[in-house]
Amino acid sequence: MTLPSITCPQCGMTSYNLHDIVNRYCGNCHAFHADMIETPLLHFKDEMVHLLTWFKDSPDRGDPACICSLCGEIIDEDEMPLRVFRESDNAELRLHMDCAKQVIQEFDISQGDQP
């Protein structure tokens, strides 16, 4: 059985502490994940960052460990998940297509002062 966990995007430390998971907090860095994430072109709205989970595994769809990074539900065998890989710590974000659409709608794609 796979225990729920959360991995810090900054230091790579994995926590199984429920408080850390729910609050997206790293006890090692003493910081919330939303305060650590910086991407030059794509910025999640703060409330969306707190809802996403990055995983250290990459199970096949249908596997009970293959859960959505947003809603936490199992991604069934007949569904095609959207998977995003973060090379810096070999982490995976995976989403049901409906959840992926929600996340994409929350993106603010900014490219400086361009219209």
C-alpha positions as CSV (number, residue, x, y, z in Angstrom):
1,M,0.0,0.0,0.0
2,T,1.3,3.4,-0.9
3,L,1.1,6.0,1.8
4,P,0.1,9.6,0.9
5,S,3.1,11.9,0.8
6,I,4.3,15.2,-0.4
7,T,7.7,16.1,-1.9
8,C,9.1,19.6,-1.5
9,P,9.8,21.2,-4.9
10,Q,12.8,23.0,-3.4
11,C,14.8,20.5,-1.3
12,G,13.2,17.2,-2.6
13,M,12.4,16.0,0.9
14,T,9.3,13.7,1.1
15,S,7.0,14.1,4.1
16,Y,4.2,11.7,5.2
17,N,2.9,14.1,7.8
18,L,-0.8,14.8,7.2
19,H,-0.3,18.5,8.3
20,D,2.4,18.9,5.7
21,I,0.3,17.3,2.9
22,V,-2.8,19.2,3.6
23,N,-1.0,22.6,3.9
24,R,1.6,21.9,1.2
25,Y,4.3,22.6,3.7
26,C,8.0,21.6,4.0
27,G,9.2,21.1,7.5
28,N,12.8,20.9,6.3
29,C,12.6,24.3,4.5
30,H,10.1,25.8,7.0
31,A,8.1,27.1,4.0
32,F,4.9,26.6,2.1
33,H,5.4,25.2,-1.4
34,A,3.5,28.1,-3.0
35,D,6.1,30.4,-1.6
36,M,8.9,28.4,-3.3
37,I,7.6,27.8,-6.8
38,E,8.9,30.3,-9.4
39,T,8.4,29.8,-13.1
40,P,9.4,32.6,-15.6
41,L,6.4,32.4,-18.0
42,L,3.7,30.4,-16.3
43,H,2.4,31.3,-12.8
44,F,-0.3,29.4,-11.0
45,K,-2.8,31.4,-9.0
46,D,-1.9,30.9,-5.3
47,E,-5.0,28.9,-4.5
48,M,-4.3,26.4,-7.4
49,V,-0.7,25.8,-6.2
50,H,-1.9,24.7,-2.8
51,L,-4.2,22.1,-4.4
52,L,-1.6,20.2,-6.6
53,T,0.6,17.3,-5.5
54,W,3.8,16.1,-7.2
55,F,4.6,12.4,-6.9
56,K,7.9,10.5,-6.9
57,D,6.3,7.5,-8.7
58,S,4.7,7.0,-12.1
59,P,2.2,4.2,-11.9
60,D,0.2,3.0,-14.9
61,R,-3.4,4.3,-15.1
62,G,-5.8,2.0,-13.3
63,D,-3.2,1.3,-10.6
64,P,-4.6,2.3,-7.2
65,A,-1.5,4.5,-6.7
66,C,-2.2,6.4,-9.9
67,I,-4.1,9.3,-8.4
68,C,-4.8,12.7,-9.7
69,S,-2.6,15.6,-8.4
70,L,-5.7,17.8,-8.1
71,C,-8.7,15.8,-6.9
72,G,-6.9,12.8,-5.3
73,E,-9.1,10.3,-7.1
74,I,-7.7,7.2,-8.9
75,I,-7.1,7.6,-12.6
76,D,-9.0,4.7,-14.2
77,E,-7.5,2.4,-16.8
78,D,-9.8,3.7,-19.5
79,E,-8.8,7.4,-18.8
80,M,-5.8,9.1,-20.4
81,P,-4.1,11.2,-17.8
82,L,-2.1,14.4,-18.5
83,R,1.4,13.9,-17.0
84,V,3.9,16.6,-16.4
85,F,7.5,15.6,-15.4
86,R,9.8,17.9,-13.4
87,E,13.4,16.9,-14.1
88,S,14.9,18.7,-11.1
89,D,13.6,16.1,-8.7
90,N,12.1,13.5,-10.9
91,A,8.6,14.3,-9.8
92,E,5.4,13.8,-11.7
93,L,2.1,15.8,-11.8
94,R,-0.8,13.7,-13.2
95,L,-4.3,14.9,-13.8
96,H,-7.6,13.5,-15.1
97,M,-8.5,15.4,-18.3
98,D,-11.3,17.3,-16.5
99,C,-8.9,18.3,-13.7
100,A,-6.3,19.3,-16.3
101,K,-8.8,21.7,-17.9
102,Q,-9.4,23.3,-14.5
103,V,-5.7,23.7,-13.9
104,I,-5.1,25.1,-17.4
105,Q,-7.9,27.7,-16.9
106,E,-6.1,28.9,-13.8
107,F,-2.8,29.6,-15.7
108,D,-1.9,33.2,-16.2
109,I,0.3,33.1,-19.2
110,S,2.4,36.2,-19.1
111,Q,5.2,37.3,-21.4
112,G,6.3,40.6,-19.9
113,D,4.6,43.6,-21.4
114,Q,3.6,42.0,-24.6
115,P,-0.1,42.2,-25.5
